[in-house]
Amino acid sequence: MSVIYLLITISIVVAIAFLVAFIKAVKSGQYDDDYTPSVRMLFDDEIVKENPNKIIQTEKQKSI
């Protein structure tokens, strides 16, 4: 029975540690920017699509 009390105590301590870490992350502003990552994903695709076309065009021009 004493093992259960020990496990409950350890789990409460771990839960409090995670809560403190979460509150610290929120107060430091880690979760403030939630719009830019979604927009960045859209712009990354366009950049990747443009670069291979330019490489293919330059290779075609070299072979001609």
Order of alpha helices (4+ residues) and beta strands (2+ residues): alpha-alpha
